[in-house]
Amino acid sequence: MGEVRSVTAKCRHCDNSDTVLVNNADYMRWENREGSVQDIFARHGDSEREVLLADRGGWYICWRCWDTVLGDEDEEVGDA
């Protein structure tokens, strides 16, 4: 895997932290905006990529709190 980087994000809802290990060279490519998080970290799951996005953007809701905080994305929104 080469040199490994540990990236951690703290959930704003429950205060739990999640950590993902990534290849440092891949992380630097992503940090330099040489590709999307989905393309560069295709082997990682959605929840792991959310940790990476939080590292860049500073806002994170963990997978355990996602539905509670943001609702089920499959729910249809009714007309107002």
mmCIF file of the N, C-alpha and C atoms, coordinates in Angstrom:
data_MODEL
# 
_entry.id   MODEL 
# 
loop_
_atom_site.group_PDB 
_atom_site.id 
_atom_site.type_symbol 
_atom_site.label_atom_id 
_atom_site.label_alt_id 
_atom_site.label_comp_id 
_atom_site.label_asym_id 
_atom_site.label_entity_id 
_atom_site.label_seq_id 
_atom_site.pdbx_PDB_ins_code 
_atom_site.Cartn_x 
_atom_site.Cartn_y 
_atom_site.Cartn_z 
_atom_site.occupancy 
_atom_site.B_iso_or_equiv 
_atom_site.pdbx_formal_charge 
_atom_site.auth_seq_id 
_atom_site.auth_comp_id 
_atom_site.auth_asym_id 
_atom_site.auth_atom_id 
_atom_site.pdbx_PDB_model_num 
ATOM 1   N N  . MET A 1 1  ? 0.823   -1.199 0.000  1.00 0.00 ? 1  MET A N  1 
ATOM 2   C CA . MET A 1 1  ? 0.000   0.000  0.000  1.00 0.00 ? 1  MET A CA 1 
ATOM 3   C C  . MET A 1 1  ? 0.858   1.251  0.000  1.00 0.00 ? 1  MET A C  1 
ATOM 4   N N  . GLY A 1 2  ? 2.124   1.153  0.305  1.00 0.00 ? 2  GLY A N  1 
ATOM 5   C CA . GLY A 1 2  ? 2.963   2.338  0.389  1.00 0.00 ? 2  GLY A CA 1 
ATOM 6   C C  . GLY A 1 2  ? 2.787   3.014  1.733  1.00 0.00 ? 2  GLY A C  1 
ATOM 7   N N  . GLU A 1 3  ? 3.213   4.260  1.810  1.00 0.00 ? 3  GLU A N  1 
ATOM 8   C CA . GLU A 1 3  ? 3.054   5.019  3.048  1.00 0.00 ? 3  GLU A CA 1 
ATOM 9   C C  . GLU A 1 3  ? 1.569   5.236  3.339  1.00 0.00 ? 3  GLU A C  1 
ATOM 10  N N  . VAL A 1 4  ? 1.184   5.031  4.582  1.00 0.00 ? 4  VAL A N  1 
ATOM 11  C CA . VAL A 1 4  ? -0.221  5.093  4.973  1.00 0.00 ? 4  VAL A CA 1 
ATOM 12  C C  . VAL A 1 4  ? -0.483  6.354  5.793  1.00 0.00 ? 4  VAL A C  1 
ATOM 13  N N  . ARG A 1 5  ? -1.635  6.933  5.548  1.00 0.00 ? 5  ARG A N  1 
ATOM 14  C CA . ARG A 1 5  ? -2.082  8.110  6.293  1.00 0.00 ? 5  ARG A CA 1 
ATOM 15  C C  . ARG A 1 5  ? -3.361  7.745  7.031  1.00 0.00 ? 5  ARG A C  1 
ATOM 16  N N  . SER A 1 6  ? -3.457  8.189  8.264  1.00 0.00 ? 6  SER A N  1 
ATOM 17  C CA . SER A 1 6  ? -4.647  8.004  9.073  1.00 0.00 ? 6  SER A CA 1 
ATOM 18  C C  . SER A 1 6  ? -5.447  9.300  9.055  1.00 0.00 ? 6  SER A C  1 
ATOM 19  N N  . VAL A 1 7  ? -6.732  9.195  8.687  1.00 0.00 ? 7  VAL A N  1 
ATOM 20  C CA . VAL A 1 7  ? -7.611  10.367 8.631  1.00 0.00 ? 7  VAL A CA 1 
ATOM 21  C C  . VAL A 1 7  ? -8.775  10.110 9.581  1.00 0.00 ? 7  VAL A C  1 
ATOM 22  N N  . THR A 1 8  ? -9.034  11.057 10.468 1.00 0.00 ? 8  THR A N  1 
ATOM 23  C CA . THR A 1 8  ? -10.083 10.904 11.477 1.00 0.00 ? 8  THR A CA 1 
ATOM 24  C C  . THR A 1 8  ? -11.062 12.061 11.401 1.00 0.00 ? 8  THR A C  1 
ATOM 25  N N  . ALA A 1 9  ? -12.346 11.746 11.589 1.00 0.00 ? 9  ALA A N  1 
ATOM 26  C CA . ALA A 1 9  ? -13.392 12.769 11.641 1.00 0.00 ? 9  ALA A CA 1 
ATOM 27  C C  . ALA A 1 9  ? -14.262 12.503 12.866 1.00 0.00 ? 9  ALA A C  1 
ATOM 28  N N  . LYS A 1 10 ? -14.682 13.574 13.521 1.00 0.00 ? 10 LYS A N  1 
ATOM 29  C CA . LYS A 1 10 ? -15.531 13.479 14.710 1.00 0.00 ? 10 LYS A CA 1 
ATOM 30  C C  . LYS A 1 10 ? -16.956 13.868 14.339 1.00 0.00 ? 10 LYS A C  1 
ATOM 31  N N  . CYS A 1 11 ? -17.900 13.002 14.669 1.00 0.00 ? 11 CYS A N  1 
ATOM 32  C CA . CYS A 1 11 ? -19.307 13.231 14.364 1.00 0.00 ? 11 CYS A CA 1 
ATOM 33  C C  . CYS A 1 11 ? -19.829 14.431 15.154 1.00 0.00 ? 11 CYS A C  1 
ATOM 34  N N  . ARG A 1 12 ? -20.531 15.315 14.484 1.00 0.00 ? 12 ARG A N  1 
ATOM 35  C CA . ARG A 1 12 ? -21.094 16.495 15.137 1.00 0.00 ? 12 ARG A CA 1 
ATOM 36  C C  . ARG A 1 12 ? -22.331 16.177 15.948 1.00 0.00 ? 12 ARG A C  1 
ATOM 37  N N  . HIS A 1 13 ? -22.872 14.975 15.777 1.00 0.00 ? 13 HIS A N  1 
ATOM 38  C CA . HIS A 1 13 ? -24.088 14.608 16.500 1.00 0.00 ? 13 HIS A CA 1 
ATOM 39  C C  . HIS A 1 13 ? -23.787 13.797 17.756 1.00 0.00 ? 13 HIS A C  1 
ATOM 40  N N  . CYS A 1 14 ? -22.957 12.760 17.644 1.00 0.00 ? 14 CYS A N  1 
ATOM 41  C CA . CYS A 1 14 ? -22.718 11.856 18.777 1.00 0.00 ? 14 CYS A CA 1 
ATOM 42  C C  . CYS A 1 14 ? -21.312 11.965 19.365 1.00 0.00 ? 14 CYS A C  1 
ATOM 43  N N  . ASP A 1 15 ? -20.451 12.744 18.757 1.00 0.00 ? 15 ASP A N  1 
ATOM 44  C CA . ASP A 1 15 ? -19.066 12.943 19.194 1.00 0.00 ? 15 ASP A CA 1 
ATOM 45  C C  . ASP A 1 15 ? -18.173 11.719 19.037 1.00 0.00 ? 15 ASP A C  1 
ATOM 46  N N  . ASN A 1 16 ? -18.653 10.633 18.420 1.00 0.00 ? 16 ASN A N  1 
ATOM 47  C CA . ASN A 1 16 ? -17.783 9.503  18.110 1.00 0.00 ? 16 ASN A CA 1 
ATOM 48  C C  . ASN A 1 16 ? -16.858 9.887  16.969 1.00 0.00 ? 16 ASN A C  1 
ATOM 49  N N  . SER A 1 17 ? -15.689 9.279  16.944 1.00 0.00 ? 17 SER A N  1 
ATOM 50  C CA . SER A 1 17 ? -14.740 9.527  15.865 1.00 0.00 ? 17 SER A CA 1 
ATOM 51  C C  . SER A 1 17 ? -14.602 8.275  15.012 1.00 0.00 ? 17 SER A C  1 
ATOM 52  N N  . ASP A 1 18 ? -14.447 8.480  13.721 1.00 0.00 ? 18 ASP A N  1 
ATOM 53  C CA . ASP A 1 18 ? -14.186 7.392  12.774 1.00 0.00 ? 18 ASP A CA 1 
ATOM 54  C C  . ASP A 1 18 ? -12.872 7.685  12.075 1.00 0.00 ? 18 ASP A C  1 
ATOM 55  N N  . THR A 1 19 ? -12.100 6.628  11.852 1.00 0.00 ? 19 THR A N  1 
ATOM 56  C CA . THR A 1 19 ? -10.788 6.759  11.231 1.00 0.00 ? 19 THR A CA 1 
ATOM 57  C C  . THR A 1 19 ? -10.702 5.842  10.020 1.00 0.00 ? 19 THR A C  1 
ATOM 58  N N  . VAL A 1 20 ? -10.067 6.324  8.981  1.00 0.00 ? 20 VAL A N  1 
ATOM 59  C CA . VAL A 1 20 ? -9.821  5.523  7.791  1.00 0.00 ? 20 VAL A CA 1 
ATOM 60  C C  . VAL A 1 20 ? -8.330  5.619  7.460  1.00 0.00 ? 20 VAL A C  1 
ATOM 61  N N  . LEU A 1 21 ? -7.759  4.492  7.029  1.00 0.00 ? 21 LEU A N  1 
ATOM 62  C CA . LEU A 1 21 ? -6.363  4.454  6.596  1.00 0.00 ? 21 LEU A CA 1 
ATOM 63  C C  . LEU A 1 21 ? -6.338  4.471  5.075  1.00 0.00 ? 21 LEU A C  1 
ATOM 64  N N  . VAL A 1 22 ? -5.546  5.373  4.518  1.00 0.00 ? 22 VAL A N  1 
ATOM 65  C CA . VAL A 1 22 ? -5.462  5.502  3.069  1.00 0.00 ? 22 VAL A CA 1 
ATOM 66  C C  . VAL A 1 22 ? -4.000  5.591  2.651  1.00 0.00 ? 22 VAL A C  1 
ATOM 67  N N  . ASN A 1 23 ? -3.754  5.288  1.408  1.00 0.00 ? 23 ASN A N  1 
ATOM 68  C CA . ASN A 1 23 ? -2.435  5.451  0.821  1.00 0.00 ? 23 ASN A CA 1 
ATOM 69  C C  . ASN A 1 23 ? -2.123  6.945  0.763  1.00 0.00 ? 23 ASN A C  1 
ATOM 70  N N  . ASN A 1 24 ? -0.972  7.336  1.303  1.00 0.00 ? 24 ASN A N  1 
ATOM 71  C CA . ASN A 1 24 ? -0.617  8.755  1.360  1.00 0.00 ? 24 ASN A CA 1 
ATOM 72  C C  . ASN A 1 24 ? -0.522  9.384  -0.025 1.00 0.00 ? 24 ASN A C  1 
ATOM 73  N N  . ALA A 1 25 ? 0.022   8.666  -1.001 1.00 0.00 ? 25 ALA A N  1 
ATOM 74  C CA . ALA A 1 25 ? 0.133   9.212  -2.358 1.00 0.00 ? 25 ALA A CA 1 
ATOM 75  C C  . ALA A 1 25 ? -1.258  9.488  -2.937 1.00 0.00 ? 25 ALA A C  1 
ATOM 76  N N  . ASP A 1 26 ? -2.199  8.572  -2.701 1.00 0.00 ? 26 ASP A N  1 
ATOM 77  C CA . ASP A 1 26 ? -3.578  8.797  -3.157 1.00 0.00 ? 26 ASP A CA 1 
ATOM 78  C C  . ASP A 1 26 ? -4.182  10.002 -2.457 1.00 0.00 ? 26 ASP A C  1 
ATOM 79  N N  . TYR A 1 27 ? -3.941  10.113 -1.143 1.00 0.00 ? 27 TYR A N  1 
ATOM 80  C CA . TYR A 1 27 ? -4.469  11.248 -0.387 1.00 0.00 ? 27 TYR A CA 1 
ATOM 81  C C  . TYR A 1 27 ? -3.934  12.566 -0.953 1.00 0.00 ? 27 TYR A C  1 
ATOM 82  N N  . MET A 1 28 ? -2.654  12.603 -1.267 1.00 0.00 ? 28 MET A N  1 
ATOM 83  C CA . MET A 1 28 ? -2.060  13.825 -1.813 1.00 0.00 ? 28 MET A CA 1 
ATOM 84  C C  . MET A 1 28 ? -2.649  14.155 -3.180 1.00 0.00 ? 28 MET A C  1 
ATOM 85  N N  . ARG A 1 29 ? -2.916  13.131 -4.014 1.00 0.00 ? 29 ARG A N  1 
ATOM 86  C CA . ARG A 1 29 ? -3.576  13.371 -5.306 1.00 0.00 ? 29 ARG A CA 1 
ATOM 87  C C  . ARG A 1 29 ? -4.936  14.008 -5.089 1.00 0.00 ? 29 ARG A C  1 
ATOM 88  N N  . TRP A 1 30 ? -5.688  13.477 -4.119 1.00 0.00 ? 30 TRP A N  1 
ATOM 89  C CA . TRP A 1 30 ? -7.019  14.006 -3.835 1.00 0.00 ? 30 TRP A CA 1 
ATOM 90  C C  . TRP A 1 30 ? -6.929  15.412 -3.250 1.00 0.00 ? 30 TRP A C  1 
ATOM 91  N N  . GLU A 1 31 ? -5.993  15.608 -2.335 1.00 0.00 ? 31 GLU A N  1 
ATOM 92  C CA . GLU A 1 31 ? -5.792  16.918 -1.709 1.00 0.00 ? 31 GLU A CA 1 
ATOM 93  C C  . GLU A 1 31 ? -5.439  17.977 -2.756 1.00 0.00 ? 31 GLU A C  1 
ATOM 94  N N  . ASN A 1 32 ? -4.695  17.569 -3.780 1.00 0.00 ? 32 ASN A N  1 
ATOM 95  C CA . ASN A 1 32 ? -4.313  18.477 -4.866 1.00 0.00 ? 32 ASN A CA 1 
ATOM 96  C C  . ASN A 1 32 ? -5.383  18.573 -5.954 1.00 0.00 ? 32 ASN A C  1 
ATOM 97  N N  . ARG A 1 33 ? -6.551  17.973 -5.685 1.00 0.00 ? 33 ARG A N  1 
ATOM 98  C CA . ARG A 1 33 ? -7.710  18.012 -6.584 1.00 0.00 ? 33 ARG A CA 1 
ATOM 99  C C  . ARG A 1 33 ? -7.412  17.413 -7.965 1.00 0.00 ? 33 ARG A C  1 
ATOM 100 N N  . GLU A 1 34 ? -6.701  16.268 -7.941 1.00 0.00 ? 34 GLU A N  1 
ATOM 101 C CA . GLU A 1 34 ? -6.357  15.568 -9.169 1.00 0.00 ? 34 GLU A CA 1 
ATOM 102 C C  . GLU A 1 34 ? -7.379  14.488 -9.521 1.00 0.00 ? 34 GLU A C  1 
ATOM 103 N N  . GLY A 1 35 ? -8.498  14.478 -8.833 1.00 0.00 ? 35 GLY A N  1 
ATOM 104 C CA . GLY A 1 35 ? -9.558  13.513 -9.097 1.00 0.00 ? 35 GLY A CA 1 
ATOM 105 C C  . GLY A 1 35 ? -10.580 13.568 -7.982 1.00 0.00 ? 35 GLY A C  1 
ATOM 106 N N  . SER A 1 36 ? -11.704 12.914 -8.202 1.00 0.00 ? 36 SER A N  1 
ATOM 107 C CA . SER A 1 36 ? -12.766 12.908 -7.194 1.00 0.00 ? 36 SER A CA 1 
ATOM 108 C C  . SER A 1 36 ? -12.456 11.879 -6.108 1.00 0.00 ? 36 SER A C  1 
ATOM 109 N N  . VAL A 1 37 ? -13.078 12.061 -4.957 1.00 0.00 ? 37 VAL A N  1 
ATOM 110 C CA . VAL A 1 37 ? -12.893 11.118 -3.854 1.00 0.00 ? 37 VAL A CA 1 
ATOM 111 C C  . VAL A 1 37 ? -13.371 9.729  -4.273 1.00 0.00 ? 37 VAL A C  1 
ATOM 112 N N  . GLN A 1 38 ? -14.417 9.649  -5.099 1.00 0.00 ? 38 GLN A N  1 
ATOM 113 C CA . GLN A 1 38 ? -14.930 8.362  -5.568 1.00 0.00 ? 38 GLN A CA 1 
ATOM 114 C C  . GLN A 1 38 ? -13.935 7.661  -6.487 1.00 0.00 ? 38 GLN A C  1 
ATOM 115 N N  . ASP A 1 39 ? -13.269 8.420  -7.339 1.00 0.00 ? 39 ASP A N  1 
ATOM 116 C CA . ASP A 1 39 ? -12.309 7.825  -8.271 1.00 0.00 ? 39 ASP A CA 1 
ATOM 117 C C  . ASP A 1 39 ? -11.001 7.428  -7.586 1.00 0.00 ? 39 ASP A C  1 
ATOM 118 N N  . ILE A 1 40 ? -10.461 8.319  -6.780 1.00 0.00 ? 40 ILE A N  1 
ATOM 119 C CA . ILE A 1 40 ? -9.173  8.054  -6.156 1.00 0.00 ? 40 ILE A CA 1 
ATOM 120 C C  . ILE A 1 40 ? -9.277  6.985  -5.071 1.00 0.00 ? 40 ILE A C  1 
ATOM 121 N N  . PHE A 1 41 ? -10.395 6.983  -4.332 1.00 0.00 ? 41 PHE A N  1 
ATOM 122 C CA . PHE A 1 41 ? -10.578 6.030  -3.243 1.00 0.00 ? 41 PHE A CA 1 
ATOM 123 C C  . PHE A 1 41 ? -11.704 5.047  -3.553 1.00 0.00 ? 41 PHE A C  1 
ATOM 124 N N  . ALA A 1 42 ? -11.692 4.524  -4.766 1.00 0.00 ? 42 ALA A N  1 
ATOM 125 C CA . ALA A 1 42 ? -12.758 3.621  -5.227 1.00 0.00 ? 42 ALA A CA 1 
ATOM 126 C C  . ALA A 1 42 ? -12.844 2.342  -4.388 1.00 0.00 ? 42 ALA A C  1 
ATOM 127 N N  . ARG A 1 43 ? -11.742 1.912  -3.808 1.00 0.00 ? 43 ARG A N  1 
ATOM 128 C CA . ARG A 1 43 ? -11.743 0.683  -2.997 1.00 0.00 ? 43 ARG A CA 1 
ATOM 129 C C  . ARG A 1 43 ? -12.351 0.894  -1.612 1.00 0.00 ? 43 ARG A C  1 
ATOM 130 N N  . HIS A 1 44 ? -12.538 2.132  -1.226 1.00 0.00 ? 44 HIS A N  1 
ATOM 131 C CA . HIS A 1 44 ? -13.103 2.450  0.082  1.00 0.00 ? 44 HIS A CA 1 
ATOM 132 C C  . HIS A 1 44 ? -14.617 2.590  -0.025 1.00 0.00 ? 44 HIS A C  1 
ATOM 133 N N  . GLY A 1 45 ? -15.306 2.294  1.054  1.00 0.00 ? 45 GLY A N  1 
ATOM 134 C CA . GLY A 1 45 ? -16.751 2.407  1.089  1.00 0.00 ? 45 GLY A CA 1 
ATOM 135 C C  . GLY A 1 45 ? -17.205 3.852  1.241  1.00 0.00 ? 45 GLY A C  1 
ATOM 136 N N  . ASP A 1 46 ? -18.514 4.058  1.088  1.00 0.00 ? 46 ASP A N  1 
ATOM 137 C CA . ASP A 1 46 ? -19.092 5.397  1.195  1.00 0.00 ? 46 ASP A CA 1 
ATOM 138 C C  . ASP A 1 46 ? -18.790 6.042  2.543  1.00 0.00 ? 46 ASP A C  1 
ATOM 139 N N  . SER A 1 47 ? -18.945 5.290  3.624  1.00 0.00 ? 47 SER A N  1 
ATOM 140 C CA . SER A 1 47 ? -18.724 5.875  4.954  1.00 0.00 ? 47 SER A CA 1 
ATOM 141 C C  . SER A 1 47 ? -17.255 6.259  5.157  1.00 0.00 ? 47 SER A C  1 
ATOM 142 N N  . GLU A 1 48 ? -16.338 5.514  4.560  1.00 0.00 ? 48 GLU A N  1 
ATOM 143 C CA . GLU A 1 48 ? -14.918 5.873  4.655  1.00 0.00 ? 48 GLU A CA 1 
ATOM 144 C C  . GLU A 1 48 ? -14.625 7.133  3.853  1.00 0.00 ? 48 GLU A C  1 
ATOM 145 N N  . ARG A 1 49 ? -15.241 7.242  2.689  1.00 0.00 ? 49 ARG A N  1 
ATOM 146 C CA . ARG A 1 49 ? -15.040 8.452  1.883  1.00 0.00 ? 49 ARG A CA 1 
ATOM 147 C C  . ARG A 1 49 ? -15.640 9.676  2.565  1.00 0.00 ? 49 ARG A C  1 
ATOM 148 N N  . GLU A 1 50 ? -16.713 9.502  3.340  1.00 0.00 ? 50 GLU A N  1 
ATOM 149 C CA . GLU A 1 50 ? -17.283 10.619 4.101  1.00 0.00 ? 50 GLU A CA 1 
ATOM 150 C C  . GLU A 1 50 ? -16.281 11.154 5.121  1.00 0.00 ? 50 GLU A C  1 
ATOM 151 N N  . VAL A 1 51 ? -15.486 10.268 5.714  1.00 0.00 ? 51 VAL A N  1 
ATOM 152 C CA . VAL A 1 51 ? -14.438 10.699 6.650  1.00 0.00 ? 51 VAL A CA 1 
ATOM 153 C C  . VAL A 1 51 ? -13.437 11.575 5.914  1.00 0.00 ? 51 VAL A C  1 
ATOM 154 N N  . LEU A 1 52 ? -13.065 11.178 4.709  1.00 0.00 ? 52 LEU A N  1 
ATOM 155 C CA . LEU A 1 52 ? -12.116 11.970 3.915  1.00 0.00 ? 52 LEU A CA 1 
ATOM 156 C C  . LEU A 1 52 ? -12.703 13.325 3.550  1.00 0.00 ? 52 LEU A C  1 
ATOM 157 N N  . LEU A 1 53 ? -13.958 13.343 3.161  1.00 0.00 ? 53 LEU A N  1 
ATOM 158 C CA . LEU A 1 53 ? -14.607 14.609 2.825  1.00 0.00 ? 53 LEU A CA 1 
ATOM 159 C C  . LEU A 1 53 ? -14.681 15.522 4.037  1.00 0.00 ? 53 LEU A C  1 
ATOM 160 N N  . ALA A 1 54 ? -14.927 14.943 5.214  1.00 0.00 ? 54 ALA A N  1 
ATOM 161 C CA . ALA A 1 54 ? -14.975 15.735 6.445  1.00 0.00 ? 54 ALA A CA 1 
ATOM 162 C C  . ALA A 1 54 ? -13.610 16.329 6.762  1.00 0.00 ? 54 ALA A C  1 
ATOM 163 N N  . ASP A 1 55 ? -12.553 15.588 6.458  1.00 0.00 ? 55 ASP A N  1 
ATOM 164 C CA . ASP A 1 55 ? -11.200 16.087 6.696  1.00 0.00 ? 55 ASP A CA 1 
ATOM 165 C C  . ASP A 1 55 ? -10.966 17.355 5.879  1.00 0.00 ? 55 ASP A C  1 
ATOM 166 N N  . ARG A 1 56 ? -11.509 17.398 4.706  1.00 0.00 ? 56 ARG A N  1 
ATOM 167 C CA . ARG A 1 56 ? -11.348 18.572 3.842  1.00 0.00 ? 56 ARG A CA 1 
ATOM 168 C C  . ARG A 1 56 ? -12.335 19.669 4.221  1.00 0.00 ? 56 ARG A C  1 
ATOM 169 N N  . GLY A 1 57 ? -13.588 19.287 4.498  1.00 0.00 ? 57 GLY A N  1 
ATOM 170 C CA . GLY A 1 57 ? -14.630 20.280 4.707  1.00 0.00 ? 57 GLY A CA 1 
ATOM 171 C C  . GLY A 1 57 ? -14.928 20.638 6.149  1.00 0.00 ? 57 GLY A C  1 
ATOM 172 N N  . GLY A 1 58 ? -14.505 19.780 7.092  1.00 0.00 ? 58 GLY A N  1 
ATOM 173 C CA . GLY A 1 58 ? -14.688 20.089 8.492  1.00 0.00 ? 58 GLY A CA 1 
ATOM 174 C C  . GLY A 1 58 ? -16.048 19.758 9.077  1.00 0.00 ? 58 GLY A C  1 
ATOM 175 N N  . TRP A 1 59 ? -16.937 19.121 8.344  1.00 0.00 ? 59 TRP A N  1 
ATOM 176 C CA . TRP A 1 59 ? -18.277 18.799 8.842  1.00 0.00 ? 59 TRP A CA 1 
ATOM 177 C C  . TRP A 1 59 ? -18.526 17.323 8.630  1.00 0.00 ? 59 TRP A C  1 
ATOM 178 N N  . TYR A 1 60 ? -18.960 16.606 9.688  1.00 0.00 ? 60 TYR A N  1 
ATOM 179 C CA . TYR A 1 60 ? -19.092 15.159 9.582  1.00 0.00 ? 60 TYR A CA 1 
ATOM 180 C C  . TYR A 1 60 ? -20.248 14.654 10.427 1.00 0.00 ? 60 TYR A C  1 
ATOM 181 N N  . ILE A 1 61 ? -21.073 13.810 9.831  1.00 0.00 ? 61 ILE A N  1 
ATOM 182 C CA . ILE A 1 61 ? -22.100 13.039 10.526 1.00 0.00 ? 61 ILE A CA 1 
ATOM 183 C C  . ILE A 1 61 ? -21.773 11.578 10.241 1.00 0.00 ? 61 ILE A C  1 
ATOM 184 N N  . CYS A 1 62 ? -21.545 10.782 11.296 1.00 0.00 ? 62 CYS A N  1 
ATOM 185 C CA . CYS A 1 62 ? -21.154 9.387  11.105 1.00 0.00 ? 62 CYS A CA 1 
ATOM 186 C C  . CYS A 1 62 ? -22.309 8.552  10.541 1.00 0.00 ? 62 CYS A C  1 
ATOM 187 N N  . TRP A 1 63 ? -21.979 7.372  10.069 1.00 0.00 ? 63 TRP A N  1 
ATOM 188 C CA . TRP A 1 63 ? -22.979 6.486  9.470  1.00 0.00 ? 63 TRP A CA 1 
ATOM 189 C C  . TRP A 1 63 ? -24.023 6.057  10.496 1.00 0.00 ? 63 TRP A C  1 
ATOM 190 N N  . ARG A 1 64 ? -23.647 6.024  11.781 1.00 0.00 ? 64 ARG A N  1 
ATOM 191 C CA . ARG A 1 64 ? -24.595 5.618  12.820 1.00 0.00 ? 64 ARG A CA 1 
ATOM 192 C C  . ARG A 1 64 ? -25.677 6.674  13.028 1.00 0.00 ? 64 ARG A C  1 
ATOM 193 N N  . CYS A 1 65 ? -25.354 7.933  12.816 1.00 0.00 ? 65 CYS A N  1 
ATOM 194 C CA . CYS A 1 65 ? -26.288 9.039  13.061 1.00 0.00 ? 65 CYS A CA 1 
ATOM 195 C C  . CYS A 1 65 ? -26.949 9.566  11.784 1.00 0.00 ? 65 CYS A C  1 
ATOM 196 N N  . TRP A 1 66 ? -26.498 9.127  10.633 1.00 0.00 ? 66 TRP A N  1 
ATOM 197 C CA . TRP A 1 66 ? -26.913 9.696  9.353  1.00 0.00 ? 66 TRP A CA 1 
ATOM 198 C C  . TRP A 1 66 ? -28.435 9.779  9.208  1.00 0.00 ? 66 TRP A C  1 
ATOM 199 N N  . ASP A 1 67 ? -29.143 8.651  9.387  1.00 0.00 ? 67 ASP A N  1 
ATOM 200 C CA . ASP A 1 67 ? -30.598 8.657  9.213  1.00 0.00 ? 67 ASP A CA 1 
ATOM 201 C C  . ASP A 1 67 ? -31.301 9.491  10.268 1.00 0.00 ? 67 ASP A C  1 
ATOM 202 N N  . THR A 1 68 ? -30.793 9.477  11.490 1.00 0.00 ? 68 THR A N  1 
ATOM 203 C CA . THR A 1 68 ? -31.399 10.260 12.567 1.00 0.00 ? 68 THR A CA 1 
ATOM 204 C C  . THR A 1 68 ? -31.293 11.751 12.285 1.00 0.00 ? 68 THR A C  1 
ATOM 205 N N  . VAL A 1 69 ? -30.139 12.186 11.842 1.00 0.00 ? 69 VAL A N  1 
ATOM 206 C CA . VAL A 1 69 ? -29.885 13.607 11.637 1.00 0.00 ? 69 VAL A CA 1 
ATOM 207 C C  . VAL A 1 69 ? -30.421 14.104 10.301 1.00 0.00 ? 69 VAL A C  1 
ATOM 208 N N  . LEU A 1 70 ? -30.176 13.351 9.257  1.00 0.00 ? 70 LEU A N  1 
ATOM 209 C CA . LEU A 1 70 ? -30.508 13.826 7.918  1.00 0.00 ? 70 LEU A CA 1 
ATOM 210 C C  . LEU A 1 70 ? -31.736 13.168 7.318  1.00 0.00 ? 70 LEU A C  1 
ATOM 211 N N  . GLY A 1 71 ? -32.279 12.154 7.963  1.00 0.00 ? 71 GLY A N  1 
ATOM 212 C CA . GLY A 1 71 ? -33.444 11.471 7.427  1.00 0.00 ? 71 GLY A CA 1 
ATOM 213 C C  . GLY A 1 71 ? -33.060 10.449 6.384  1.00 0.00 ? 71 GLY A C  1 
ATOM 214 N N  . ASP A 1 72 ? -34.033 9.650  6.025  1.00 0.00 ? 72 ASP A N  1 
ATOM 215 C CA . ASP A 1 72 ? -33.826 8.606  5.017  1.00 0.00 ? 72 ASP A CA 1 
ATOM 216 C C  . ASP A 1 72 ? -33.935 9.235  3.645  1.00 0.00 ? 72 ASP A C  1 
ATOM 217 N N  . GLU A 1 73 ? -32.866 9.171  2.872  1.00 0.00 ? 73 GLU A N  1 
ATOM 218 C CA . GLU A 1 73 ? -32.871 9.809  1.551  1.00 0.00 ? 73 GLU A CA 1 
ATOM 219 C C  . GLU A 1 73 ? -33.849 9.155  0.586  1.00 0.00 ? 73 GLU A C  1 
ATOM 220 N N  . ASP A 1 74 ? -34.333 7.956  0.916  1.00 0.00 ? 74 ASP A N  1 
ATOM 221 C CA . ASP A 1 74 ? -35.290 7.280  0.056  1.00 0.00 ? 74 ASP A CA 1 
ATOM 222 C C  . ASP A 1 74 ? -36.717 7.776  0.275  1.00 0.00 ? 74 ASP A C  1 
ATOM 223 N N  . GLU A 1 75 ? -36.941 8.536  1.373  1.00 0.00 ? 75 GLU A N  1 
ATOM 224 C CA . GLU A 1 75 ? -38.272 9.062  1.623  1.00 0.00 ? 75 GLU A CA 1 
ATOM 225 C C  . GLU A 1 75 ? -38.605 10.139 0.599  1.00 0.00 ? 75 GLU A C  1 
ATOM 226 N N  . GLU A 1 76 ? -39.823 10.109 0.134  1.00 0.00 ? 76 GLU A N  1 
ATOM 227 C CA . GLU A 1 76 ? -40.257 11.120 -0.814 1.00 0.00 ? 76 GLU A CA 1 
ATOM 228 C C  . GLU A 1 76 ? -40.732 12.344 -0.051 1.00 0.00 ? 76 GLU A C  1 
ATOM 229 N N  . VAL A 1 77 ? -40.399 13.498 -0.555 1.00 0.00 ? 77 VAL A N  1 
ATOM 230 C CA . VAL A 1 77 ? -40.832 14.744 0.051  1.00 0.00 ? 77 VAL A CA 1 
ATOM 231 C C  . VAL A 1 77 ? -42.162 15.113 -0.565 1.00 0.00 ? 77 VAL A C  1 
ATOM 232 N N  . GLY A 1 78 ? -43.149 15.363 0.270  1.00 0.00 ? 78 GLY A N  1 
ATOM 233 C CA . GLY A 1 78 ? -44.478 15.723 -0.224 1.00 0.00 ? 78 GLY A CA 1 
ATOM 234 C C  . GLY A 1 78 ? -44.532 17.159 -0.684 1.00 0.00 ? 78 GLY A C  1 
ATOM 235 N N  . ASP A 1 79 ? -45.551 17.495 -1.441 1.00 0.00 ? 79 ASP A N  1 
ATOM 236 C CA . ASP A 1 79 ? -45.738 18.869 -1.902 1.00 0.00 ? 79 ASP A CA 1 
ATOM 237 C C  . ASP A 1 79 ? -46.143 19.749 -0.722 1.00 0.00 ? 79 ASP A C  1 
ATOM 238 N N  . ALA A 1 80 ? -45.616 20.937 -0.685 1.00 0.00 ? 80 ALA A N  1 
ATOM 239 C CA . ALA A 1 80 ? -45.927 21.856 0.410  1.00 0.00 ? 80 ALA A CA 1 
ATOM 240 C C  . ALA A 1 80 ? -47.212 22.600 0.150  1.00 0.00 ? 80 ALA A C  1 
# 
